[in-house]
Amino acid sequence: MSLLQAVDFSVLELATISDQEASPSGALKRALLTAKHVEQLGFKRFWVAEHHNMEAIASSATTVLMGYLAANTERIRIGSGGIMLPNHAPLVVAEQIGTLATLYPERIDLGLGRAPGTDQLTARALRRHLDTDASSFPEGVAELQRLLGPRQAGQQIIAMPGMNTQVPIWLLGSSLFSAKLAAAKGLPYSFASHFAPRFMMQAIELYRAEFKPSATLAKPRVMLGIPLVVAETDEQAEFLVTTTYQRILSLFRGQSLHLCPPVKDIHKTWSLQEQQGVSDFLSMAMVGSPATVKDKLETLLHHTQADELMFTCDLYDFEDRLRSFDLVQQIKNEK
């Protein structure tokens, strides 16, 4: 079996709104259509990211969207990629995730992040105060493990639903902190190489070196976030990915993150410094024809030995997005 055939494929969804839409309705409907599509292709997971106060991203009510997706799919695992724990009381998270796990057994994942996923002003609006921050993340994870596990003697606070659902907890990160914590707790680890690839290899190596087997996981499990654009030719893929380039450029400039149409000459829109910033941000992107992307994926897996790849793919034309997933699955299925 090849490295590509051995690895699992998954999707990270942001429910992105295009520049032509006045409502998030279309983005939420496309999220479900995408989930159904990749489920049929055989993808393992479909996760939803929590972001707030971003007019172009409709996945803020993460567990609500997860319920919509789980209710309208059959097999694919639905998860949070992730719930930003500083924004929430662990008991509330456990009850919401526990309800989903009760309704859709063996199909719900809980990915946790320690950043607020937004700016300080919005974080204050979410929490009303900032007493809970990233420094309390380990305690929050431990509390969630207790709430989602079997009731212990003397345990006065329970999550109902939630107790003893044993929902798999993944730790998400873009630095070394969560890698170290996931290793110590024996939890699966997902690195955000789709937007912060700088520490990827260091984080993976640290996680594997310090991993302690647990009742949850016998050996390390590594997932990598990977930007993806596959088209019939390299030229077509390079054209389509300019939508993603424009979006990252808008992020740097503090502008709207709405999806914009691809452009023929992206170099007219940015400075050399901005071009370098976008290139660094997307250095792990798999862009090209099937042959080109296959080579890139095999090289990535050779160096990282990742167990799972979670693709991000936000293209202006929805059919182009679905086609990217079709083509990457065809690459995986090649003998």
C-alpha positions, 0 to 999 in steps of 0.5 A: 500500500502506498503512503497516499492509500494509507492516509485518511483524507478529511475536510475543514469547512469555514462556510465562506460567503462570496462577494456576490452574496448578501446572506450566509444561507448559500454558504451554509447550504454549500457546506452541507453539499460539500459534506455529502460530496466528500462522504460519497468519495470516502473522506473520513471527517468533515470539521467546522472551524469556529471564527467570530466577527468575520462577515465572510465566515458563517461557521461561528455557531460551530455545534449548531452547524455540526448538528445540521451537517450530521443530520443530513449525512450518514457516515462521515465523522462531523467535528469541530476544527476547532472549538476555541475553548477560551470562549466557552465554559467546558460544561456547556461544550460537553453538553452540546457535544454530548447531545450531538454524540447521543443523537449521532453515535460514533460520528462526532469529534471534538477538536479543541483550540486554545486561541480565541479565534478572533480579536480582543474586542470580540473575545470580550463580547463572547465572554464578557470578561477575559479571566479565562484565556489560553493559559487555562487551556490544559485545565479546560481540556482535563475538565472536558475529559472528565465530563465526557467520560464515565462518572467518577465517585464524588463527581458533583457536576455532570454533563447530561447528555455528555457523560460517558459518551467518550467523544474523541478529543483532538488538540489543535495547534500552530505552535509547540504548546498543544503538541506537548500537551497532546503528547502528555495526555495521549491525545491525537494532534492536528497541526494547523499547517494550512495557515501556520506551517513554520513549526510543523516539523518541530511540533510533529517531532516533539509530539511523537518524541514525548507521546505517552500512550493513554486509554484513548490512544495507543500511539501518536496520531498526526493530522495536518491541515493542508490547502488544496487546489487540484485542476486538470492542468497546472495552469488552471490550478494556478489560476483558481488559487488566486482566489485564495491568494486574494483572501489571504492578502485581504486578511493581511490588509484587514479587509473583507474575507469574501471569496473573490473571482480568480484573476489572471495576473495576481502580481498586479494586486500585491507588493513583493512583501505581501507576495512573500507573506502570502507565499509563507502563509500557504507554503504547504499548499498542494496546487496543480494538476493531479500529477503535480499534486500527487508528487507534492503529497507523496513528498509531504507524507514521506517527510511527515509520516502523517496519518491524516490530511485535512484539506481546506479548499475555498474556491470561487466556483463551487464546482471547482471546489468539488472537482478538487476533492474528486481529483485528490481522491482519484490520486489516492485511489491510483495503484 
